[in-house]
C-alpha cells in the first residue's frame, strides 16, 4: 500500500498524484486517523508506565505494613491495567481503520504516465505489422467456417451458463499449441523460470497482490474461503511474501500457464459475442521481482517479450501507454498491447504489462537485503500477460482466415501441430 511517513511529510504531493487519477484528496482523513492512532498508542504507553511504577510500589507498601497505601496502590494498578487494555484496543481499532483506508487507495502514477480520463486519452507508442487487406468480408472468429463447429458455446451454456465455451478438435489443439509456444519461448528465449501454481489461494494472497479488499466482487470465492485466481500474477508475485531476498537473487523472472477466473462484475452487455470476454480462460503470465533501480528497464524488457510473441505469430498489433484514468488499481505504469482483429475491424487488448513499484511489496512485506549490508528495502514487482491464450487464438484465427473459410496458421505453431499449418474448412488440420 502506501508509506504513511511519506504522506505525513508531503500530503499535498500525495493528493496531487491521486488527483491525476481523478480521485478526491484523502490525506486529511488519513492523517487525522494516523494522529488519533499515535495519540492513543502514546497514551497507552504512558498508562503502562504508570501501571508498572505502581506495581513496583505495591510490594514495598505491603512489606512496610502500610495497608492503606497497599490497597490504594493495588487499586491503582488494577485501574491502570484496565485503562491500558482499553487504550490498546482502541489503538488497534484505529490502526485497522487506517490500514483499511490505505489499502483502498490506488497506486500513484509514475511521472511519465499521460494525464487522461479514459481509454481515449491513451498514447500509442508502437505499431507493428500491416493490417491485412482482404478481398472478402472478414468474419469474427466464431463465424469462420473451419472454426464454428469446434467452438461450442451452446453446450458450454448448458453446462455452465453464459460466457463459457467448449473447444474441441483442431481448434482445441491450436489453443493448446499457442500456450505451449508461449511458455517455451519465455523459458528458452526470454530466461523466465516456468512454474505450475495453485489456482486456489487464501485471502492473504489476494490482499497482497491488491485484489482485496476493494475488488472482491471481481473474483470468485469458494464456500470454504479460497479464492479462484484472476491470474497467476497472484500466486507468482505472492510467492515472495514475507521474504528478505539477497540482492544477487534479483531479478526473479517467472512464468506460468494457468486457468484464470473472473466474474466480470460491471461488464454486463460488453463483449458478449464469441470468446473475447469469458468467466474462465487461460493465460500465460510473466512476473518479475526486481531491484527498484532496474524496474523501469524490466518493464520494457517484459513488454518486448510480449510483443515478440505476436510478431512471431504474424499478428499486427499496437502498443499504448495507458493514461492515468485508464490504469488498473495497483499499477504505477501500464502498457497495453492490442492485437488487430479483422472480424471487428479494430485493435483489442491482448496483453497488459504493468509495474506496481513497491505497492504490492509493501502489502506483502517482500524485501531484499542490499549487497552493501544496508537496511532491507522493498522489492519492486511487475506483471504482464504473455499472452492471454484465448484472445491470442482469436487473433490467429481471424488474421489467418481465407475466403473459403479455412485458416492459414503461423509457421511457429507447426512443431506443436504435427507439422500442419492449415485449418481446413472441414475443421481438420493439414
Secondary structure as UniProt FT lines:
FT   HELIX           4..9
FT   HELIX           11..20
FT   TURN            21..22
FT   HELIX           27..64
FT   HELIX           67..103
FT   TURN            111..112
FT   HELIX           119..121
FT   STRAND          123..128
FT   HELIX           141..143
FT   HELIX           145..148
FT   TURN            149..150
FT   STRAND          151..152
FT   HELIX           153..160
FT   STRAND          166..167
FT   HELIX           169..188
FT   TURN            189..190
FT   STRAND          193..195
FT   STRAND          200..201
FT   HELIX           203..208
FT   TURN            209..210
FT   TURN            212..215
FT   HELIX           216..218
FT   STRAND          220..221
FT   TURN            223..224
FT   STRAND          227..228
FT   HELIX           233..238
FT   TURN            239..242
FT   STRAND          244..246
FT   HELIX           247..249
FT   STRAND          252..261
FT   TURN            265..266
FT   TURN            268..269
FT   TURN            274..275
FT   STRAND          280..290
FT   HELIX           292..294
FT   HELIX           295..312
FT   TURN            313..314
FT   STRAND          317..321
FT   TURN            324..326
FT   TURN            329..330
FT   STRAND          333..341
FT   TURN            342..345
FT   STRAND          346..357
FT   HELIX           359..364
FT   STRAND          367..369
FT   TURN            371..372
FT   STRAND          377..378
FT   STRAND          380..388
FT   HELIX           389..400
FT   TURN            403..404
FT   STRAND          407..408
FT   HELIX           411..416
FT   TURN            417..419
FT   STRAND          422..423
FT   TURN            425..426
//
